[in-house]
Amino acid sequence: MGDERRRTPRYPFIATAEVVDQSSQASVSTRVTELSLHGCYLDMPDPLPTDTQIKIKIYCEGKFFESSGVIVYSQPNLGVGVTFREVRPQFLSVLKQWLLVAAVAKYGTKP
C-alpha cells in the first residue's frame, strides 16, 4: 500500500500492541513499527487476514491507546496494515501526542 493512498503521513514508531481478533477472541502480542492518525503497521510473522475486525491496544511510555480496527492489508511472514475505527476522544489525544513526538523525531521540528 503506497503513501499516495494514505490520508495522513505514517511515522516510524516503536511500541507494544495487543491485538484481539473480534470473531475468535484470539489475542496476540505484537509490535507497532509505524503510526498515523488513522492506522498503524504491525510486525506479525503470522499475520491476520485482510478484513479481519480487531480490537487494538498500543502501549508506549506509560500511556496506552485503544480502538477497534480492521486489517486493510496483510503481508505473509511480515505484518499487517491496520485502520483505526471508533477512536474515543481520550485515546485520540494520546495518539496525537505520540504523532507529534514521532514527527519531531523524523523531521527535527514540528510539521
C-alpha atoms as one frame of an Amber mdcrd trajectory, in Angstrom:
protein
   0.000   0.000   0.000   1.708   3.185  -1.139   1.858   6.514   0.634  -0.368
   8.026  -2.049  -3.333   6.017  -0.706  -2.952   7.166   2.896  -4.974  10.062
   4.289  -2.213  11.183   6.648   1.544  10.577   6.953   2.780   7.425   8.670
   5.744   7.864  11.020   8.296   5.375  12.360   7.073   4.458  15.842   8.044
   1.532  18.064   5.552   0.313  20.668   3.990  -2.849  22.041   0.480  -3.784
  20.902  -2.146  -6.276  21.935  -4.496  -7.346  19.134  -7.730  -9.285  19.642
  -9.473 -10.894  16.658 -13.144  -9.957  17.180 -14.518 -13.167  15.645 -12.382
 -15.712  17.513 -11.371 -13.582  20.540  -7.809 -14.847  19.963  -5.242 -12.409
  21.357  -1.705 -11.793  20.123   1.056  -9.506  21.338   2.951  -7.723  18.609
   4.974  -4.628  17.804   3.940  -1.384  16.132   6.582  -0.092  13.707   4.677
   2.762  12.021   1.858   5.009  13.221  -0.526   7.524  11.653  -3.658   9.374
  12.701  -5.805   6.721  11.007  -3.867   3.484  11.459  -0.615   1.638  12.017
   1.630  -1.140  10.775   2.157  -4.200  12.967   5.001  -6.705  12.721   3.323
 -10.130  12.624   5.156 -13.249  11.441   1.751 -14.992  11.221  -0.472 -12.098
  10.059  -4.235 -11.947  10.321  -6.141 -11.924   7.014  -7.350  -8.770   5.272
 -10.760  -7.505   6.523 -10.338  -9.072   9.995 -12.136  -6.952  12.612  -9.891
  -6.333  15.630  -9.531  -4.515  18.911  -6.094  -2.989  19.366  -4.297  -1.596
  22.396  -0.956   0.154  21.926   1.366   0.768  24.876   4.204   3.290  24.907
   5.955   5.364  27.596   3.406   4.693  30.329   0.388   5.575  28.143  -1.948
   3.482  26.051  -4.270   3.880  23.077  -7.154   1.600  22.190  -9.527   1.353
  19.283 -11.432  -1.062  17.139  -9.876  -1.572  13.738  -9.742  -3.510  10.505
  -6.817  -5.255   8.818  -6.605  -3.427   5.468  -3.700  -5.430   4.059  -1.710
  -8.464   5.122   1.855  -9.341   4.093   2.760 -13.021   4.647   5.582 -13.508
   7.187   5.859  -9.716   7.695   2.839  -7.967   9.148  -0.400  -6.094   8.641
  -1.700  -2.617   7.972  -4.492  -1.565  10.321  -7.032   1.211  10.006  -8.492
   2.520  13.270 -12.268   2.753  13.782 -14.282   4.491  16.503 -11.412   6.232
  18.298 -12.642   7.779  21.558 -11.529  11.363  22.320  -9.249  10.460  25.246
  -7.362   7.994  23.042  -7.243  10.425  20.111  -5.376  12.859  22.343  -2.794
  10.161  23.268  -2.416   9.267  19.585  -1.858  12.922  18.625   0.797  13.320
  21.354   2.662  10.265  20.064   2.433  11.513  16.468   3.830  14.902  17.430
   6.826  13.238  19.098   7.278  10.922  16.083   7.108  13.838  13.635   9.685
  15.823  15.600  11.936  12.743  15.717  11.635  12.299  11.946  11.879  15.942
  10.834  13.622  17.658  13.748  10.789  20.209  14.086   7.027  20.222  14.334
   5.443  19.563  10.925
